[in-house]
């Protein structure tokens, strides 16, 4: 176990070092670390119960007791933003995980085998890509029903066509390499060729795209919560908090401003970290630096 961890660190350490050299990626990494710490230690960090209603403290502006103010039910906005990190990051990671697993599988199958099966999978991708991602997620969550679990499924499957298309293109390029032909010539089975030769070769592209999908999933899930199809009150989810605050923008802008700022910071941080990973994993871009 220890040796496996050491070997993993030896493989990851050069990539991490190269990524951190990018100042934007380094700043994004710090923001993500802060968000993850808030998500993990929310019960210890949050100064108040995010669900506790206090009618005597409604719509208080940011002050010494409530740094981000209170909402129209007297709940502490800072505490709700901290707890919202746990929900939003979980939604982003699980949604991106669904898209990665399903999209990679379909992309590998369509790219490697081609033929009628590949044609049908690509036409399915084309059909789904005809709809904007947010609209496709909206349709799926409308069919499945409201709730944060339904949103994770909807957002994940809405991203499958984009992910599958990218993996399909990578597989088409990789499978023509000499080492794949050599594996075929010595009688390697398709499963072994896919898992031992093709999948590792597209790992960099899959890693970067998965990272970017987390940001997209957080934004899409927040959008669905904003229109009432995602997390339901009183769940402290950033999108639903922004939605609730829109009724008090004239006299309590902080209700929407702080959760909206949290969404923006995390999404931007993930995107710049994804760009940093792309540069670290791309030998051609490393050569230009």
C-alpha positions, 0 to 999 in steps of 0.5 A, spaced: 500 500 500 505 504 501 509 503 495 503 504 491 502 511 494 509 512 493 509 510 486 503 514 485 506 520 488 512 520 483 507 520 477 503 526 479 509 530 482 512 532 476 505 534 473 503 538 480 510 542 480 509 544 472 501 546 474 503 550 480 508 554 476 502 557 472 501 563 477 493 563 475 493 555 476 496 556 483 491 561 485 486 557 483 488 551 487 488 555 493 481 557 492 479 550 491 483 548 497 479 553 501 473 550 498 474 543 499 476 545 507 470 549 507 466 543 505 469 538 509 469 542 516 463 545 515 460 543 522 466 546 525 467 552 521 460 555 520 459 560 526 451 558 526 446 553 524 445 554 516 438 552 517 436 555 524 431 561 523 431 567 527 425 572 526 428 577 530 435 578 525 432 578 518 435 581 513 441 584 517 446 587 513 453 584 514 456 586 521 461 583 526 456 578 528 454 576 521 459 577 516 455 576 510 449 578 513 442 574 514 437 572 509 429 573 510 428 568 515 434 570 519 439 565 517 446 566 517 448 567 510 456 565 511 454 559 514 449 557 509 455 559 504 460 554 507 455 549 508 453 550 500 460 548 498 459 541 501 453 540 496 455 544 490 462 540 490 459 534 491 454 535 485 460 537 481 464 531 482 459 526 482 456 529 475 463 530 472 464 522 474 458 520 471 459 524 464 467 521 465 465 514 466 459 513 461 462 518 456 469 515 456 466 508 455 461 510 449 467 514 446 472 508 447 467 503 444 465 508 438 472 510 436 475 503 437 470 498 433 467 503 429 462 500 424 455 500 425 455 500 432 460 506 432 455 510 427 449 509 432 453 512 438 455 518 434 448 519 431 446 519 438 451 524 440 449 528 435 442 528 437 443 530 444 448 535 442 443 538 438 440 541 444 444 546 449 447 542 455 442 546 460 436 545 456 438 537 456 439 537 463 432 541 464 429 536 460 432 530 464 431 533 471 423 535 469 422 527 467 426 525 473 423 530 478 426 535 482 432 534 488 439 534 488 440 527 487 436 528 480 440 534 478 447 530 479 444 525 474 441 530 469 447 534 469 452 528 468 448 525 463 447 532 459 455 532 459 456 525 456 455 527 448 460 532 449 465 528 453 464 522 448 465 526 442 472 528 445 474 521 447 472 518 440 476 523 437 482 521 441 481 514 440 481 515 432 488 518 433 491 513 438 489 506 435 493 508 428 499 508 432 504 503 431 504 500 438 497 498 437 498 495 431 503 491 434 499 489 440 494 486 434 499 483 430 501 478 436 494 476 438 492 481 444 485 481 445 481 487 444 479 488 451 487 488 453 488 493 447 483 498 450 485 498 457 493 497 456 494 501 450 489 506 448 486 508 455 492 510 458 494 514 452 488 518 452 488 519 460 491 526 459 485 529 455 480 525 459 483 528 466 483 535 463 476 535 460 473 531 467 476 537 471 473 542 466 466 538 467 466 539 474 466 547 473 460 546 468 456 541 472 457 546 478 454 552 474 449 548 471 446 545 477 446 552 480 442 554 474 437 548 475 436 550 483 435 557 481 429 556 477 427 551 482 428 544 479 435 543 483 436 543 491 429 545 495 429 550 501 431 550 506 437 546 503 443 551 503 445 550 496 448 556 492 444 556 486 437 556 490 440 561 495 441 566 489 434 565 487 431 566 494 435 573 494 433 575 488 426 577 491 430 582 496 435 585 491 433 592 493 434 592 500 438 585 501 443 584 495 448 580 500 443 574 500 444 573 492 451 577 492 455 572 496 453 565 494 453 568 487 461 570 488 462 563 491 459 560 484 464 565 480 470 564 484 470 556 484 468 555 477 473 560 475 478 557 479 477 550 476 477 552 469 484 556 470 486 549 474 484 545 468 488 550 463 494 549 468 493 541 467 492 542 460 499 545 459 502 541 464 500 534 460 501 537 453 509 536 451 508 541 445 505 546 450 511 545 455 516 546 450 514 553 448 515 555 455 
